[in-house]
């Protein structure tokens, strides 16, 4: 089906259409869920050693506390699509905000290590919901010609959340004289790091009251006049609103509420669902979140002092932001697939150099000069190539690649796969790196990065410029 509602992206010389300013605002507000994701992912990096010291636990139980939130995220992601279809996208955002706020307070004031784990699971559930609702909502309110760039806002918010959390952690650490267990107003520094998360959580909830409901949800519940108002505010002024609503209604009449059963072809998933699962899994299996969950601990383990390790964690976050900006500027110009290919190649090379650098024997508790410099440079290059490709592309594709008939359910399954893969990497890294081999661990990540290339070449289809109704 050929849509009559496409608009052409700006060529850089044409003034930005006025309606896009409104779209920018509402997609930014929706992407605040991504900010929470990034903040939560990285804030624990600054608290790891403080938690270890407070509860006197080893690498394996510590890894479980760090990673257990991801299991909650997988459950939240798996259920968010169905909840959103029942009560709307905005109500899902508000539920996520409340749960994350409660989790932040509980995580800052735990009775014991098990209590901390429970609060992190609750927060993870909230983040899992937001990780699904954000891309889906953004895809549903964005004009097709700009949807890639707006879809990139999710990843942009994630990397900004990572950077801000690193900066806040560094500030708190400085106030505590460099001690994660230093006392600040009756609490240890690491508790403040986790507690500050209430600020973005509440902000997310407040912003959800300032943006409109998804036009597709409004049409699904018979609120067409409201849907037209939303479409008028986000589509080009030349778009025929009646025709646009009719197009959406036609697509929706051909479908029914997606369920898990709709994703199956016999006993197996449909091919497109497997592609979504593969994209989600590879995004995490390259080990990107090791750079954000454990970077301070990693650099300290090869002889870098705590203050410098926090600094390198922050500079990595800045590189992450730069790479994401590059991706946002290119995703609708060169397409999703070319960026993914470039990213796979760059990540493979960078991870191979990291594996080589970490294979060196420590001298006086430090890597030799050449290997140490190589490790730091390669780590930043890896993050750069991830950010300008897979970090953005996966979120964009998951928000738009599935047919309307199965979009909500398929997105939930794919996002759950992402959280499960994230959990596997996060929970295994401390033991693999400390008890087995740090270099060997990075060789594993290198192999996954290398395998992501043929996966993209063989199975991923380009979606640039297509409307959601054309994804059937």
N, C-alpha and C positions, 0 to 999 in steps of 0.2 A: 504494500500500500504506500502510495506517495503522499506525503503530507503537504498541505498548502500553507502551513503555519511556520515554516522555517524562516529564520532571519539570518542574515549574513554577519559573521563576526567583523568587528571593526578592523580596519587595515592599519590602524595606528595614526592615520591622518584625519579620519572621520571622527567628529565629536562623539563621545560616548552617549548613547541614548539615555534620556532622563529616567526612563523606567528602570534601567539597570542599577541606579543608585539605590532604589528601594530593594531590589533583589540582593544587592551587596549587603545591605543591612540585615535582612532576614536570614540570609545564608550564614552570615557571620554569627548572628545570635544562635542559630541552630548548631553551628560548628563549635559552640562553647562546650558541647559534650565531648568533642575531640580534645579541647583544652584540658578538661578533667581527666581524660584518658592519659594524655601526655604527662600531666602533672603527677597523677597517681603512679604512673610507670616509673618516673624518675625520682620522685621525692624519697622513695624507700632507699635509693642509692646512698643518700646522706645519713640514713638512720641505721644501716645494717650493723656497723660496728658498735653503735650504742646499744642496740637490742641484744647483740651477742654478749656484751659485757654485763648488761642489766640482769639477764636471765641465765648467764653462764651456760650457753648451749654451743654445740659443735656445728660443723658445716652442713650436715644433712638436715637436722631439724631447723636450722636457720634458713636453709633454702626452701623448706616447706612453708615457713611463715611468709617468706617473700613471695613465693609462687602461689600460695593457696588462694589469693584474691583472683587469680586467673580462672580457677574452677568456677567461682561465682560468676565471673564474666561470661564464661561459656554458657552457663544456664540462662543468664540474663539475655544474652544474644539470641539464644534458641527460642526464647518465649516472646521477645519484644515484638516481632512481626505480627503475631496473632493478637497480642494485646493492642497494638497500634490500629489494627483493622477493626477492633471492637470499640475502642474508646477514643481513638484519634491520636495523631502524632504529638500534639501539644501536651495532652494529659500524660503521655509516656515520659516526655521530657520533665514534667513536674514531679512525677513519681521518682524518677532517677535523681533529681535534685535533692528531694527530701531524704532518700535513702543514703545518698553520699554525704550529706551534711551530718546525719546521725552517725555514720561510719567514721567520719573524721574526728568527731568528738570522742567516740568510743576508743578509737585507735590511739588517741593522745592520752587517754586516762585508763589504760587496761589494768585489770586486777592481777593478771598473770599472762604467760605466753599464749595459753590456750584462748583466753579472752581476746587477746590481740588478734589471733588468727580468725576468730569468729567475726570481729568487726571488719577485718579485711575482706572476708568473704561477702559480707553485706555490701561493702563498697564496690567490690568486684561485680556483683550483680547489677548495681546501678550503672557502672561503667559499660558493662556488656549491653544493657538496654540502649544507652546513649550511642554506642558504637554502631548499632543497627539503625536507629531512628534518624540520626544525623544524615548519613549518606542518602537514605531513602527520601527523607523530607527535602533535602537540597535538590535531588534529582527531579522531584515532583514539582518544584516551584521554579526551576531554572529553564530559561529558553534553550532550545536544543543547541543552537549555535554557540552558546556560551557555557553549556552544562559542564564541560570538562574543567574549565577554569573554576567555576563555582564549586564543583565537586572536590576540587583540590583544596578548598578552604578547610575541609575536615582534617587533612594531613597538615595543612599550615597551622591549624589550631593545635594539633598534637605536638608539633615540634616547638611551637611557642610555649606550650605548657611545660615541655621538658626543660627548655632554657630558663623560664621563669622559676621553676622549682629549684633548679641548680643555683640560680642567683639567690633565691630566698634561703636555701640551705647554707650557702656560703656566708650570707649575712648573719644568720643565727649562729653559725659556728664561730664567726669572729667575735660575736657578743659573748660567747661561752669560752673565749680564750683557746679556740681550736680543739676543744674537748666535746665530743658528741654526748658525753654524760655530764657536761658542765651544768651547774644549777642556774636557772633563769626564772626568777619569780616563783620558786617552789617546784618547778618542773625541770626535768633534764632536757638538754638541747634537742635530742631526737624526738621527744614528745611534742615540742613546739613545731618541729618540722612537719609532723603528721597532722597536728591540730590546725595549722594555718590553712589546710585544705578546705575548711568551712567557707572561706571567702569566695573562691571560684564556684563552689557548689551552690551557695545562695545566689550568686550572680547569675548562674545558669537558670535557676528557677525564676528569678525576676524577669530576665530577658524573654522567657517563654510567654509571658503575659503581654509582650509588646509586638508579637509577630502573628500573622494570620495562620489559620489552619490550612493544611494541604488541600488544594482544589480537588484532587482525586478523592480524598476522603469525604469532602463535603458533597460531591456528586454521588458517592456511594451511599450516603444516608439521606439523599433527597433534598439537599440544601443547595439547589442550583443557583438561585440568585446570589448567595454568598460566594459560591465558587466563581461566578462571573466577575464579581468585584475583585476577588483575589487575582484571577487571570488578567483582568484589566490593569492591575498594578504591577504585574511581572512580565507580561508579554509585550511585544512591540505594538505601538498604537494602531498599526495597519492590520493587525490580526482580526479576523472575523470571530468575535467571541462565541456567537451561536454555533458557528462551524467547529470551533475548538472544543466547546462543550460536547457537541454531537460526536466528534471524533473520540473523545475520552469515553463517552457513554457507550459508543459502539464497541470500543475495545473492552469495556467492562462487562457488557452484555455477553460477550463471547467467552467470558471467564467466570469462574466462581471463586469463592474464598479459598485461597491456597492453603493446603494442609500438607503434612509430611508425606501422605500417601500420593499426592500429586507429583512428588519429586521422583517417584519410582517408576521404572520400566520393568515390570515383573518384580524380582527381588533386588534389583540393582538400581542405583541412581541413574537418572537421565544424564547423557554425556555433558550437557551444559552445566549441570550441578557439579559434576566431577571437576570441570574446568574451574569453577568458582572455588571449590575446596582446594584444588591444587594451587591456585593463586594465593589463597590465604595461608596455606601451609608453607609454601616456599618463602613468602614474605617474612615468616618468623624463623624458619629453619636455617637461614643464613646467619643467625645469631645476632641480629641487630639489637635486641633488647639487652643482651649482655653489656653493650656499650652504655646503656642507660640505667640498668639495675645494679651493675657491679663495677662500673668503670673506676670509681674511687678505690674500691678494694683491690681491683686488678692491678692498677698502677702501683699501689702500695706494696703488693706482693712481689713486684720486680724492682723494689728499691727506691721508688719515688716517695718523697715525704708527703704527709697528709695534706698540707696546704697546697702543694703543687698538684696533687692528684685531684683535688676539687677544682683547681683552675683548669686542668686539662679536660675534666668532665664538662665544664662550662664552655670551653672553646669548641669542643665537639658539638655541643648544642647549637652554637652559632653557625658552624659549618652545616649542620642539619637544616637550619633556617634558610641559609643561602641556597642549598640544593633544592629545597622545597619551592623557593621563589623562582628558580630556574624552571622547575617542572611546571609550575602554574602558568608561566609565560609561554611554554612550548606545547602543552598538552593538547590544545585545540588547533595548533598550527601544524605540528608534525605528526600528531596522533599518539595513541596510547601504546601501540605495539612497538614502534621504533624506539621510544624511550625505554621500554622494558628491556629490549635487546641490548641497548647501550649500557643500561644499569647492570644487567647480568654479567656482561664482559668486565666492566670496571670492578664490580664487587669481587669477582673471582680472582683477578690479579692482586687486588689489595689484600684480600684474605690470605692468599698464598704467601705474600711477603710477611704478613703478621705471623703466620705459622712458622716461617723460617726464623724470624727474629726471636720468637719465644722458645725456639729449640736450643738456643745458646745456654751454656752453663752460667749461673750467676757468679759474679766475682765480688766478694764482700757484700753479698746480699743484693747486688745490682746487676742488670744486664750490661754487657760490654757496650762501649760508646756507640759503635756502629749499629749494633742490633737494637739498642735502646732508641736511637733516633729513627731507625727504620720502623720500629713498632709504633711510635707516636705518629709519624707521617702516614703510615699505611692505615692506621685506625681512623684518621681524619679523612683520608681518601675514600675508604670504605663507606663511611657515613655519608660523604658527599654523593657518591654514586647511588647509594640506596635512596637518599632523599630526593634526588632529581629523577628517580625512576619508580622503583617498586613501592616506595613509601607513599607516593601520590597515586600512581596508576592503579594499584589494587583497589583503593577506596573508590576511585572513579568508576572502574569497571564493575565492581560489585553493586554499585548504585544504579547501573544502567544496562548491564549485559543480559539480564534475565527477562524472558517474556513476561508481560503483565500477569498472565495466568498463574505464574508460580513465583513472582518476584519476592513477595514478603517472606514466604516459607524458605525459598532458596537462599535469600540473603541471610536469614537466621542460621541456616545450616552452615553456610560458608563462614560467617562470622564466628560461629562456635568452633569450627575447625581451626580458625586463626588463634582463638584463645587456648585451645588444647595444645596446639603446636608451641605457642608462647610458653605455656606451662611446662611442657617437656624440656624446652631449652633452659628456662629459668631455674627449674628444680634440679636439673642435672649438672649445670655448669660448676657450682662449687666443688662437688665431688669429682667430676671429670678433671677439672683443672688442678685441684690440689692433690687428689689421691691417685690420679692416673697420669695425665700429661697435658699441660697447657698447650703445647704445640700440637699434640694430637687432636685436642678439642677443636683447634682452629682449622686443622686439616679437614675435619668433618664438616665444618661450616663452609669451607672452600668447595668441597664436593657438592654440597647442596646448591651453592651459587652457580657452579658449573652446570648442574642438571637443570637449573631453571631456564637456561638458554634454549635447549631443544624443546622444552615444554612450551615456551612462548611461540617458537617458530612453528610447531606442529598443531597446537590446539587453541591458541588465543586468536579470536577474530577482532578486527578493528571495528570500533563503534563510533568513531568520530563523526559528529554532525548528524547522527540519526536521532529521530524522536523516540521516546519510550515505546510508542505504539508501533514502531517499525521493528522492534526487537523480537517479534514473534517468529 
